[in-house]
Amino acid sequence: MSGTQSQLFHPTHWVNIERVLERKHEACNCHVSQHMDEVYEWHGPMEKFRGLECRCNAAEAFVQHIDNLPTLL
């Protein structure tokens, strides 16, 4: 859901998924709960959009979280 699910999402890391894209989709389709037939209309453009950011055809993006909170104990 490019622009909808990822608002205020500023990736720090990208993974080129071109070589595994078909396998990823096959795996997602194995899980009926994912409803890939309904949501792929959003995920396809998102994979392409993240690919543009990563300078490839398809990518996934992630944010590295660093826990800098002091422990209370």
N, C-alpha and C positions, 0 to 999 in steps of 0.2 A: 504494500500500500504506500508506494513512494509518495512522500509529501504528506501522508496522513499518519501512518503508524510511526514514521520516523521523524516527526517534528521534534525539534530541539535535540536531535540525535546527531552528535558530532563525532564521527568515527575517528579512532586513532590508528586502527589497523584494518587492512583489507586482505582478503584471501581470494585469489584468482580461482574460480571454480569451473572454468571452461572445460577442462579435461574430465571432470566428474559430474557435469551438469545432468546428463541423461541418467546416470546412476542415482544421483540425488533424487530426481523426480520419481524414479522407479521405487526407491526406498520410501518416499513420502506416500506414494500410492498404495503401499503395503499396509498402511495404517488408515483404516476407514475413518477414524476419528479426525484425521487431518482435513478431510473434505477437499482434497486437492483439485477435484474437478470444479469446485466452486471458487476457490481462492487463487487459483493459478493466474487468473486474469490480473491479479494485483502483484503476485510474486514474480512473474516474468518481467514486467517493466522494472520492478525493484532490482532484480538481478542485473538487468542491463544498465540501469542508472548507476548502481554501485560499480559495475564494470567500467563505465565512463570515468568515474572517479579514480579507478585503479589502472586506467589505460589498458583495458582488456575488454573482451566481449561480455563476460559475466563474472560477478564477484559477490561476496558477502562481506559485510562490514561489522566491525566490533569496536567496543570501547574498553580500554584497559582501565580497570578499577583498582585503585590503590587505597588500601585501608590505612589511613594515617591517624585514625582516631586513637587517642590514648586509652589504655585500659583503665577501668575504674577500680580494679582491685590491686 
